[in-house]
Amino acid sequence: MRSNIVFFDEKCPFCHRTVRQIVKLDEEKRFYFAPLRGETARRILTGPQAILQQGNSIVFAESFDSTSRQFWVRGHAMLRIYWLVGKSYSALGALSFLPQAFSDFFYNRLY
């Protein structure tokens, strides 16, 4: 069952490429996709997370339909997605447990 949403900047070519990559990896159909400036983002990204709608990056809402939902941004979002995809990607995804400054350093340089 899908309970995760990947929000992306709909004006960003890199974000579109990233979404296409995740769709290919998501054999178990765990992820929904929605634009950061769309209706779904306005409904899910509320309160302290509302500021995330203004970003130009990937925002990952894990278990968005539960009270234990978590939000991941930029590099941490990508690593957490890899962790959930599993297979050989889980090794890369294990880096999501490192401090966000680590993942964002590489995210900002690669993307």
Secondary structure by P-SEA (a helix, b strand, c coil): cccbbbbcccccaaaaaaaaaaaaacccccbbbbbcccaaaaacccccccccccccbbbbbccccccbbbbbcaaaaaaaaaaaaccccccccccccccaaaaaaaaaaac
